Amino acid sequence: MTFVKVVFLGNTYSGKTCLFDRIAQKCWSPHPLALLNKFDKITVKLGSGDDVTIVLWEYSDNERFREIVLTQLKDASAVIICCSLNDDVYNDLERAKLWMHKIKKDIRKRKIYLAGTKCDLPILPWIEEALKEYADAYNGVYFRTSSKDNINITEMIKRIAKDAVLPKADAVDRINLESLNLSEEYRKKPSCF
């Protein structure tokens, strides 16, 4: 069994709590409960019979907790940086750039996933283009997601599981994404309430 620790990062109102809840609880709420930190885990069964347990951690983006987050990043296998695609008021893009810069020195130790959130709403194309550029610059992977409409959530989880089994970014793709057996609950269950 393979274990992967994934830390969610992002600004307040970036959609990270909704994304966390969609992955961990398979539901969406318009008013998610944001805590100092959240923890959950899911298991993905691979077509080869192997299991990948993905341990999910989400932390508050409050200034006073950022040092705690940096401590938790030390043993993380992957990071999901969330950025709202439709709101530049909260400077999500600047926060994403800040997180990328902070973890840059350890980039070879973990995989970076950039989640452009809230794609169910009208998006600002320049934010999405910047996120794609960040992903390319840091050898990361970009996903355009919607926790509300469950867009690309399953695909992101499949990719995290696949990358956990294939530790080298340039390794031959030995696992077909279709062979990852995730429950269809991710697509069918629209809301927690």
Residue frames as a rotation matrix with the C-alpha (Angstrom) as fourth column:
MET 1
0.583 0.813 0.000 0.00
0.813 -0.583 0.000 0.00
0.000 0.000 -1.000 0.00
THR 2
-0.503 -0.699 0.508 1.25
0.706 -0.672 -0.225 3.48
0.499 0.246 0.831 -0.90
PHE 3
0.326 0.552 -0.768 0.60
0.863 -0.505 0.004 6.46
-0.386 -0.664 -0.641 1.38
VAL 4
-0.401 -0.364 0.841 0.50
0.688 -0.726 0.014 10.02
0.605 0.584 0.541 0.08
LYS 5
-0.103 0.331 -0.938 0.21
0.787 -0.550 -0.280 13.09
-0.608 -0.767 -0.203 2.31
VAL 6
-0.285 0.131 0.950 -1.48
0.766 -0.564 0.308 15.95
0.576 0.815 0.060 0.44
VAL 7
-0.448 0.095 -0.889 -1.59
0.646 -0.653 -0.395 19.46
-0.618 -0.751 0.231 1.91
PHE 8
0.306 0.636 0.708 -4.16
0.907 -0.422 -0.013 21.98
0.290 0.646 -0.706 0.64
LEU 9
-0.565 -0.490 -0.664 -2.97
0.622 -0.781 0.047 25.57
-0.542 -0.386 0.746 0.39
GLY 10
-0.324 0.420 0.848 -4.68
0.721 -0.470 0.509 28.74
0.612 0.776 -0.150 -0.70
ASN 11
-0.910 0.018 0.414 -6.04
-0.176 -0.921 -0.347 32.06
0.375 -0.389 0.842 0.33
THR 12
-0.599 0.800 -0.041 -9.23
0.180 0.085 -0.980 32.58
-0.780 -0.594 -0.195 2.32
TYR 13
0.358 0.872 -0.334 -12.19
-0.329 -0.217 -0.919 32.23
-0.874 0.439 0.209 -0.10
SER 14
-0.475 -0.599 -0.645 -10.02
-0.827 0.052 0.560 30.43
-0.302 0.799 -0.520 -2.64
GLY 15
0.438 0.721 -0.537 -12.30
-0.828 0.556 0.070 27.37
0.349 0.414 0.841 -2.62
LYS 16
-0.541 -0.760 -0.361 -9.88
-0.557 0.645 -0.523 25.07
0.631 -0.082 -0.772 -0.79
THR 17
-0.710 0.333 0.621 -12.32
-0.500 0.383 -0.777 24.04
-0.496 -0.862 -0.105 1.96
CYS 18
0.416 0.893 -0.172 -15.04
-0.747 0.228 -0.625 23.20
-0.519 0.388 0.762 -0.58
LEU 19
0.238 -0.417 -0.877 -12.51
-0.756 0.487 -0.437 21.24
0.610 0.767 -0.199 -2.63
PHE 20
-0.815 -0.532 0.229 -11.30
-0.537 0.544 -0.645 19.40
0.218 -0.649 -0.729 0.48
ASP 21
-0.336 0.774 0.537 -14.90
-0.567 0.289 -0.771 18.56
-0.752 -0.564 0.342 1.46
ARG 22
0.535 0.529 -0.658 -15.76
-0.841 0.259 -0.475 17.39
-0.081 0.808 0.584 -2.07
ILE 23
-0.132 -0.673 -0.728 -12.79
-0.607 0.635 -0.477 15.01
0.783 0.379 -0.493 -2.08
ALA 24
-0.919 -0.361 0.160 -12.99
-0.328 0.471 -0.819 13.82
0.220 -0.805 -0.551 1.53
GLN 25
-0.611 0.749 0.257 -16.75
-0.184 0.181 -0.966 13.83
-0.770 -0.638 0.027 2.16
LYS 26
-0.826 0.241 0.510 -17.96
0.564 0.388 0.729 13.57
-0.022 0.889 -0.457 -1.45
CYS 27
0.304 0.951 -0.051 -20.24
0.950 -0.307 -0.059 16.55
-0.072 -0.031 -0.997 -0.96
TRP 28
-0.652 -0.431 0.624 -20.45
0.507 -0.860 -0.064 20.32
0.564 0.274 0.779 -1.42
SER 29
0.197 0.684 -0.702 -21.82
0.947 -0.318 -0.044 23.00
-0.254 -0.656 -0.711 0.88
PRO 30
0.437 -0.008 0.899 -22.29
0.498 -0.830 -0.250 26.68
0.749 0.557 -0.359 0.01
HIS 31
0.537 -0.246 0.807 -21.12
-0.673 -0.701 0.235 27.56
0.508 -0.669 -0.542 3.53
PRO 32
0.356 -0.449 -0.820 -18.31
0.316 0.883 -0.346 25.14
0.880 -0.136 0.456 4.46
LEU 33
0.997 -0.074 -0.020 -16.98
0.003 -0.218 0.976 25.00
-0.077 -0.973 -0.217 7.99
ALA 34
0.364 -0.928 0.086 -13.44
-0.024 -0.102 -0.995 26.33
0.931 0.360 -0.059 7.87
LEU 35
0.973 -0.096 -0.210 -11.35
0.226 0.200 0.954 25.24
-0.050 -0.975 0.216 10.84
LEU 36
0.429 -0.900 -0.077 -7.75
-0.677 -0.376 0.632 25.73
-0.598 -0.219 -0.771 11.92
ASN 37
-0.683 -0.577 -0.448 -7.06
-0.728 0.486 0.484 22.42
-0.062 0.657 -0.751 10.20
LYS 38
0.575 0.808 0.128 -8.92
-0.757 0.585 -0.291 19.45
-0.309 0.070 0.948 8.76
PHE 39
-0.661 -0.748 0.063 -7.74
-0.692 0.640 0.335 15.90
-0.291 0.178 -0.940 8.23
ASP 40
0.567 0.767 0.300 -9.24
-0.568 0.628 -0.532 13.01
-0.596 0.131 0.792 6.29
LYS 41
-0.639 -0.769 0.022 -8.16
-0.497 0.434 0.751 10.16
-0.587 0.469 -0.659 4.08
ILE 42
0.626 0.733 -0.267 -9.40
-0.695 0.368 -0.617 8.28
-0.354 0.572 0.740 1.06
THR 43
-0.280 -0.679 0.679 -8.20
-0.113 0.726 0.679 5.07
-0.953 0.113 -0.280 -0.56
VAL 44
0.359 0.280 -0.890 -7.87
-0.903 -0.139 -0.408 4.69
-0.238 0.950 0.203 -4.31
LYS 45
0.309 -0.204 0.929 -7.73
0.054 0.979 0.197 1.17
-0.950 -0.011 0.313 -5.72
LEU 46
-0.255 -0.501 -0.827 -5.49
-0.839 -0.310 0.447 0.78
-0.480 0.808 -0.342 -8.74
GLY 47
0.631 0.510 -0.585 -6.25
-0.762 0.548 -0.344 -1.58
0.145 0.663 0.734 -11.59
SER 48
-0.148 -0.800 -0.581 -3.06
-0.472 0.574 -0.669 -3.48
0.869 0.175 -0.463 -10.70
GLY 49
0.408 0.373 -0.833 -4.56
0.497 0.675 0.545 -4.38
0.766 -0.636 0.090 -7.31
ASP 50
-0.650 -0.687 -0.325 -2.48
0.682 -0.340 -0.647 -1.84
0.334 -0.642 0.690 -5.37
ASP 51
0.586 0.783 -0.209 -4.08
0.793 -0.499 0.350 0.64
0.170 -0.371 -0.913 -3.02
VAL 52
-0.580 -0.663 0.474 -3.06
0.469 -0.747 -0.470 4.27
0.666 -0.050 0.744 -2.63
THR 53
0.311 0.624 -0.717 -4.15
0.950 -0.232 0.211 5.92
-0.035 -0.746 -0.665 0.60
ILE 54
-0.314 -0.328 0.891 -4.30
0.438 -0.883 -0.171 9.67
0.842 0.336 0.421 0.21
VAL 55
-0.054 0.199 -0.978 -4.13
0.977 -0.193 -0.094 11.54
-0.208 -0.961 -0.184 3.51
LEU 56
0.076 0.235 0.969 -5.63
0.595 -0.791 0.145 15.01
0.800 0.565 -0.200 3.12
TRP 57
-0.230 -0.175 -0.957 -4.67
0.899 -0.414 -0.141 18.03
-0.372 -0.893 0.252 5.25
GLU 58
0.143 0.275 0.951 -6.18
0.585 -0.799 0.143 21.49
0.799 0.535 -0.275 5.02
TYR 59
-0.390 -0.358 -0.848 -5.07
0.900 -0.344 -0.269 24.47
-0.195 -0.868 0.457 7.10
SER 60
0.728 0.578 -0.368 -6.40
0.543 -0.814 -0.204 27.93
-0.418 -0.052 -0.907 7.72
ASP 61
0.190 -0.656 0.731 -4.69
0.799 -0.330 -0.503 30.61
0.571 0.679 0.461 5.67
ASN 62
0.984 0.178 0.014 -4.64
0.128 -0.760 0.637 32.89
0.124 -0.625 -0.771 8.67
GLU 63
0.465 -0.857 0.224 -1.28
-0.466 -0.451 -0.761 34.66
0.753 0.249 -0.609 8.97
ARG 64
0.137 -0.437 0.889 -0.55
-0.989 -0.005 0.149 33.27
-0.060 -0.899 -0.433 12.42
PHE 65
0.610 0.150 0.778 -0.84
-0.261 0.965 0.019 29.66
-0.749 -0.215 0.627 11.23
ARG 66
0.829 -0.254 -0.499 1.45
-0.509 0.028 -0.860 29.88
0.232 0.967 -0.106 8.20
GLU 67
-0.223 -0.958 0.179 4.48
-0.957 0.180 -0.228 28.62
0.186 -0.222 -0.957 10.10
ILE 68
-0.085 0.294 0.952 2.51
-0.472 0.829 -0.299 25.54
-0.877 -0.475 0.068 11.16
VAL 69
0.892 0.448 -0.058 1.65
-0.231 0.342 -0.911 24.92
-0.388 0.826 0.409 7.51
LEU 70
0.409 -0.817 -0.406 5.31
-0.802 -0.110 -0.587 25.18
0.435 0.566 -0.700 6.50
THR 71
-0.423 -0.515 0.746 6.16
-0.827 0.556 -0.085 22.59
-0.371 -0.652 -0.661 9.16
GLN 72
0.278 0.637 0.719 3.50
-0.213 0.771 -0.600 20.22
-0.936 0.014 0.350 7.78
LEU 73
0.825 0.025 -0.565 4.84
-0.562 -0.069 -0.824 20.66
-0.060 0.997 -0.043 4.26
LYS 74
-0.096 -0.990 0.107 8.13
-0.961 0.120 0.249 19.04
-0.259 -0.079 -0.963 5.21
ASP 75
-0.761 -0.204 0.616 6.76
-0.166 0.979 0.120 15.50
-0.628 -0.011 -0.778 4.92
ALA 76
0.356 0.922 -0.152 4.05
-0.359 -0.016 -0.933 16.14
-0.863 0.387 0.325 2.32
SER 77
-0.343 -0.398 0.851 4.21
0.578 0.624 0.525 14.14
-0.740 0.672 0.016 -0.89
ALA 78
-0.430 0.306 0.849 1.96
0.795 -0.316 0.517 16.53
0.427 0.898 -0.107 -2.77
VAL 79
-0.685 0.239 -0.688 0.50
0.259 -0.803 -0.537 20.00
-0.681 -0.546 0.488 -2.48
ILE 80
-0.093 0.707 0.701 -2.76
0.965 -0.109 0.238 21.29
0.245 0.699 -0.672 -3.92
ILE 81
-0.831 -0.162 -0.532 -2.68
0.295 -0.939 -0.176 25.08
-0.471 -0.303 0.829 -4.25
CYS 82
-0.006 0.946 0.324 -6.19
0.980 0.069 -0.184 26.49
-0.197 0.317 -0.928 -4.73
CYS 83
-0.872 -0.211 -0.441 -6.92
0.119 -0.967 0.227 29.71
-0.475 0.146 0.868 -6.56
SER 84
0.142 0.990 -0.009 -10.34
0.373 -0.062 -0.926 31.10
-0.917 0.128 -0.378 -7.45
LEU 85
-0.555 -0.329 0.764 -10.71
0.809 0.000 0.588 31.59
-0.194 0.944 0.266 -11.21
ASN 86
0.021 0.716 0.698 -13.31
0.768 -0.458 0.447 34.32
0.640 0.527 -0.559 -10.86
ASP 87
0.939 0.331 -0.092 -12.28
0.300 -0.662 0.686 36.60
0.166 -0.672 -0.721 -8.04
ASP 88
0.012 -0.985 0.172 -9.20
0.630 -0.126 -0.767 38.79
0.777 0.117 0.619 -7.91
VAL 89
0.577 0.286 0.765 -10.39
-0.325 -0.779 0.536 40.77
0.749 -0.558 -0.356 -4.88
TYR 90
0.948 -0.131 0.290 -8.74
-0.237 0.319 0.918 38.39
-0.213 -0.939 0.272 -2.39
ASN 91
0.263 -0.919 -0.294 -5.44
-0.964 -0.238 -0.117 38.18
0.038 0.314 -0.949 -4.30
ASP 92
0.816 0.095 0.571 -5.60
-0.191 0.975 0.110 34.39
-0.546 -0.199 0.814 -4.70
LEU 93
0.861 -0.502 0.085 -3.12
0.253 0.277 -0.927 34.54
0.441 0.819 0.366 -7.55
GLU 94
0.224 -0.798 0.559 -0.59
-0.648 -0.550 -0.526 36.43
0.728 -0.244 -0.641 -5.44
ARG 95
0.349 -0.044 0.936 -1.04
-0.849 0.409 0.335 33.95
-0.398 -0.911 0.106 -2.58
ALA 96
0.964 -0.013 0.265 -0.56
0.117 0.918 -0.379 31.03
-0.238 0.397 0.887 -5.00
LYS 97
0.576 -0.801 0.160 2.66
-0.017 -0.208 -0.978 32.65
0.817 0.561 -0.134 -6.24
LEU 98
0.164 -0.484 0.860 3.79
-0.937 -0.350 -0.019 33.15
0.310 -0.802 -0.511 -2.62
TRP 99
0.644 0.119 0.755 3.18
-0.474 0.838 0.273 29.47
-0.600 -0.533 0.596 -1.77
MET 100
0.937 -0.340 0.081 5.00
0.269 0.553 -0.789 28.38
0.223 0.761 0.609 -4.92
HIS 101
0.330 -0.850 0.411 7.96
-0.417 -0.522 -0.744 30.54
0.847 0.074 -0.526 -3.93
LYS 102
0.267 -0.190 0.945 7.99
-0.962 0.012 0.274 29.20
-0.063 -0.982 -0.180 -0.33
ILE 103
0.618 0.026 0.785 8.06
-0.203 0.971 0.128 25.57
-0.759 -0.238 0.606 -1.38
LYS 104
0.825 -0.282 -0.489 10.32
-0.533 -0.101 -0.840 26.10
0.187 0.954 -0.233 -4.41
LYS 105
-0.101 -0.986 0.129 13.48
-0.986 0.082 -0.143 24.84
0.130 -0.142 -0.981 -2.73
ASP 106
-0.555 -0.052 0.830 11.91
-0.392 0.897 -0.206 21.46
-0.734 -0.439 -0.518 -1.95
ILE 107
0.139 0.736 -0.662 10.11
-0.938 -0.116 -0.326 21.14
-0.317 0.667 0.674 -5.28
ARG 108
-0.379 -0.348 -0.858 11.80
-0.695 0.719 0.015 17.84
0.612 0.601 -0.514 -6.16
LYS 109
-0.988 -0.050 0.146 10.43
-0.142 0.661 -0.737 16.18
-0.059 -0.749 -0.660 -3.03
ARG 110
-0.363 0.928 0.088 6.76
0.305 0.207 -0.929 16.75
-0.881 -0.310 -0.358 -3.79
LYS 111
-0.619 0.288 0.731 4.34
0.760 -0.015 0.650 17.11
0.198 0.958 -0.210 -6.65
ILE 112
-0.788 0.345 -0.509 2.48
-0.088 -0.882 -0.462 20.40
-0.609 -0.320 0.726 -7.11
TYR 113
-0.423 0.757 0.498 -1.14
0.894 0.259 0.365 20.51
0.148 0.600 -0.786 -8.26
LEU 114
-0.957 0.182 -0.226 -2.74
-0.141 -0.972 -0.188 23.86
-0.254 -0.148 0.956 -9.01
ALA 115
-0.405 0.897 0.176 -6.53
0.902 0.424 -0.084 23.86
-0.149 0.125 -0.981 -8.73
GLY 116
-0.943 0.278 0.181 -8.31
-0.203 -0.915 0.348 26.69
0.263 0.291 0.920 -10.48
THR 117
-0.736 0.658 -0.156 -11.50
0.586 0.505 -0.634 26.60
-0.339 -0.558 -0.757 -8.41
LYS 118
-0.130 0.855 -0.503 -15.07
0.153 -0.484 -0.862 27.79
-0.980 -0.189 -0.068 -8.98
CYS 119
-0.958 -0.270 -0.095 -15.09
-0.056 -0.147 0.988 27.18
-0.280 0.952 0.126 -12.74
ASP 120
-0.341 0.917 0.204 -18.88
0.937 0.348 0.001 26.84
-0.070 0.192 -0.979 -12.52
LEU 121
0.520 0.422 -0.743 -18.94
0.408 -0.886 -0.219 30.66
-0.751 -0.189 -0.633 -12.28
PRO 122
0.943 -0.222 0.249 -17.75
0.138 -0.419 -0.897 33.11
0.304 0.880 -0.365 -14.96
ILE 123
0.459 -0.851 -0.255 -13.95
0.799 0.269 0.538 33.02
-0.390 -0.451 0.803 -14.94
LEU 124
0.741 -0.419 -0.525 -11.25
-0.484 -0.875 0.014 35.64
-0.465 0.244 -0.851 -15.44
PRO 125
0.958 -0.283 -0.050 -9.14
0.166 0.687 -0.708 34.11
0.235 0.669 0.705 -18.24
TRP 126
0.303 -0.908 0.291 -5.92
-0.484 -0.409 -0.773 35.86
0.821 0.093 -0.563 -17.21
ILE 127
0.210 -0.196 0.958 -6.01
-0.942 0.223 0.252 34.06
-0.263 -0.955 -0.137 -13.83
GLU 128
0.858 0.151 0.491 -6.29
-0.066 0.980 -0.187 30.68
-0.510 0.128 0.851 -15.53
GLU 129
0.793 -0.609 0.021 -3.45
0.055 0.037 -0.998 31.51
0.607 0.792 0.063 -17.91
ALA 130
0.138 -0.753 0.643 -1.22
-0.859 -0.414 -0.301 32.56
0.493 -0.511 -0.704 -15.01
LEU 131
0.419 0.074 0.905 -1.97
-0.695 0.668 0.267 29.30
-0.584 -0.741 0.331 -13.16
LYS 132
0.979 -0.086 0.184 -1.07
0.184 0.755 -0.629 27.27
-0.085 0.650 0.755 -16.25
GLU 133
0.489 -0.848 0.207 2.20
-0.282 -0.378 -0.882 29.21
0.826 0.372 -0.424 -16.51
TYR 134
0.144 -0.397 0.906 2.95
-0.990 -0.047 0.136 28.53
-0.012 -0.917 -0.400 -12.81
ALA 135
0.759 0.205 0.619 2.25
-0.277 0.961 0.022 24.84
-0.590 -0.188 0.785 -13.33
ASP 136
0.887 -0.459 0.054 4.64
0.226 0.327 -0.918 24.71
0.403 0.826 0.394 -16.28
ALA 137
0.324 -0.805 0.497 7.34
-0.584 -0.583 -0.564 26.68
0.744 -0.107 -0.659 -14.47
TYR 138
-0.142 -0.332 0.932 7.28
-0.980 0.182 -0.085 24.39
-0.141 -0.926 -0.351 -11.41
ASN 139
-0.797 -0.138 -0.587 6.68
-0.356 0.893 0.273 21.08
0.487 0.427 -0.762 -13.21
GLY 140
-0.715 0.625 0.313 3.22
-0.257 0.182 -0.949 20.99
-0.650 -0.759 0.031 -11.68
VAL 141
-0.754 0.585 0.298 -0.19
0.618 0.479 0.623 19.95
0.222 0.654 -0.723 -12.95
TYR 142
-0.866 0.499 -0.045 -3.10
-0.473 -0.844 -0.253 22.35
-0.164 -0.198 0.966 -13.45
PHE 143
-0.647 0.759 0.066 -6.77
0.756 0.628 0.186 21.39
0.099 0.170 -0.980 -13.02
ARG 144
-0.747 0.571 0.340 -9.79
-0.483 -0.818 0.313 23.59
0.457 0.070 0.887 -13.71
THR 145
-0.802 0.352 -0.484 -12.22
0.524 0.803 -0.284 22.51
0.289 -0.481 -0.828 -10.99
SER 146
-0.282 0.759 0.587 -15.65
-0.669 -0.594 0.447 23.11
0.688 -0.267 0.675 -9.53
SER 147
-0.997 -0.026 0.074 -16.48
-0.075 0.618 -0.783 21.60
-0.025 -0.786 -0.618 -6.16
LYS 148
-0.343 0.939 -0.026 -20.12
-0.631 -0.251 -0.734 22.57
-0.696 -0.236 0.678 -6.57
ASP 149
0.554 0.584 -0.594 -20.59
-0.822 0.272 -0.500 20.88
-0.130 0.765 0.631 -9.96
ASN 150
0.478 -0.427 0.768 -17.93
-0.103 0.841 0.532 18.21
-0.873 -0.333 0.358 -9.31
ILE 151
0.971 -0.188 -0.151 -15.84
-0.164 -0.057 -0.985 19.14
0.176 0.981 -0.086 -12.34
ASN 152
0.333 -0.909 -0.251 -12.39
-0.269 0.163 -0.949 17.49
0.904 0.383 -0.191 -12.64
ILE 153
0.351 -0.187 0.918 -12.33
-0.935 -0.016 0.354 16.37
-0.052 -0.982 -0.180 -9.00
THR 154
0.851 0.009 0.525 -12.12
-0.057 0.996 0.075 12.67
-0.522 -0.093 0.848 -9.85
GLU 155
0.800 -0.577 0.167 -9.51
0.284 0.118 -0.951 13.38
0.529 0.808 0.259 -12.51
MET 156
0.281 -0.713 0.642 -7.35
-0.716 -0.601 -0.354 15.25
0.639 -0.361 -0.680 -10.00
ILE 157
0.448 -0.069 0.891 -7.55
-0.754 0.506 0.418 12.40
-0.480 -0.860 0.175 -7.45
LYS 158
0.949 -0.103 0.296 -6.71
0.235 0.860 -0.453 9.86
-0.208 0.500 0.841 -10.15
ARG 159
0.602 -0.762 0.239 -3.69
-0.039 -0.327 -0.944 11.89
0.798 0.559 -0.226 -11.17
ILE 160
0.246 -0.498 0.832 -2.46
-0.949 -0.299 0.102 12.19
0.197 -0.814 -0.546 -7.56
ALA 161
0.660 0.049 0.749 -2.78
-0.350 0.903 0.249 8.40
-0.664 -0.427 0.613 -7.14
LYS 162
0.925 -0.326 0.197 -1.03
0.334 0.449 -0.828 7.77
0.182 0.832 0.525 -10.45
ASP 163
0.426 -0.799 0.424 1.83
-0.395 -0.586 -0.708 10.13
0.814 0.134 -0.565 -9.57
ALA 164
0.425 -0.241 0.872 2.22
-0.879 0.120 0.461 8.45
-0.216 -0.963 -0.161 -6.18
VAL 165
0.790 -0.094 0.606 2.83
0.110 0.994 0.010 5.10
-0.603 0.059 0.795 -7.85
LEU 166
0.505 -0.633 0.586 5.14
0.776 0.036 -0.629 6.64
0.377 0.773 0.510 -10.45
PRO 167
0.518 -0.257 -0.816 7.56
0.630 -0.531 0.567 8.67
-0.579 -0.807 -0.114 -8.32
LYS 168
-0.608 -0.776 -0.170 9.59
0.422 -0.497 0.758 10.06
-0.673 0.389 0.630 -11.20
ALA 169
0.143 0.688 -0.711 7.92
-0.290 -0.658 -0.695 12.74
-0.946 0.306 0.106 -13.28
ASP 170
-0.077 -0.245 -0.966 9.62
-0.986 -0.127 0.111 11.45
-0.149 0.961 -0.232 -16.44
ALA 171
-0.660 -0.143 0.737 8.79
-0.217 0.976 -0.005 7.77
-0.719 -0.163 -0.676 -15.85
VAL 172
-0.899 0.371 -0.231 7.01
-0.127 0.285 0.950 5.80
0.418 0.884 -0.209 -18.54
ASP 173
-0.285 0.885 0.369 3.25
-0.958 -0.251 -0.136 5.91
-0.028 -0.392 0.919 -18.06
ARG 174
-0.932 -0.138 -0.336 2.65
-0.161 0.986 0.041 2.32
0.326 0.092 -0.941 -16.93
ILE 175
-0.635 0.762 -0.129 -0.78
0.537 0.315 -0.783 2.94
-0.556 -0.566 -0.609 -15.45
ASN 176
-0.625 0.546 0.558 -3.77
0.427 -0.359 0.830 3.80
0.653 0.757 -0.009 -17.55
LEU 177
-0.891 0.302 0.340 -5.91
-0.450 -0.685 -0.572 6.41
0.060 -0.663 0.746 -15.81
GLU 178
0.013 0.957 -0.289 -8.98
-0.789 0.187 0.585 4.41
0.614 0.220 0.758 -16.74
SER 179
-0.070 -0.087 -0.994 -7.70
0.246 0.964 -0.102 1.52
0.967 -0.252 -0.046 -14.62
LEU 180
-0.975 -0.193 0.108 -8.00
-0.040 -0.323 -0.946 3.62
0.218 -0.927 0.307 -11.46
ASN 181
-0.298 0.919 -0.258 -11.25
0.584 0.389 0.713 2.51
0.756 0.061 -0.652 -9.88
LEU 182
-0.995 0.101 0.027 -12.85
-0.087 -0.653 -0.753 5.41
-0.058 -0.751 0.658 -8.05
SER 183
-0.416 0.909 0.012 -16.44
0.746 0.349 -0.567 5.29
-0.520 -0.226 -0.824 -6.96
GLU 184
-0.452 0.355 0.818 -18.92
0.646 -0.502 0.575 7.18
0.615 0.789 -0.002 -9.10
GLU 185
0.339 0.578 -0.743 -20.11
0.932 -0.312 0.183 8.86
-0.126 -0.754 -0.644 -5.89
TYR 186
-0.545 -0.625 -0.558 -17.79
0.521 -0.775 0.358 11.74
-0.657 -0.096 0.748 -6.75
ARG 187
-0.974 0.166 0.156 -20.02
0.056 -0.489 0.870 12.53
0.221 0.856 0.467 -9.72
LYS 188
-0.328 0.935 -0.135 -23.43
0.529 0.300 0.794 11.64
0.783 0.189 -0.593 -8.34
LYS 189
0.177 0.407 -0.896 -23.62
0.983 -0.108 0.145 13.22
-0.037 -0.907 -0.420 -4.88
PRO 190
0.119 -0.124 0.985 -24.13
0.566 -0.807 -0.170 16.95
0.816 0.578 -0.025 -5.42
SER 191
0.002 0.001 1.000 -24.47
-0.481 -0.877 0.002 18.33
0.877 -0.481 -0.002 -1.91
CYS 192
-0.906 -0.335 -0.256 -23.92
0.086 0.449 -0.890 17.68
0.413 -0.828 -0.378 1.79
PHE 193
-0.773 0.632 -0.059 -27.35
-0.164 -0.289 -0.943 19.07
-0.613 -0.719 0.327 2.61
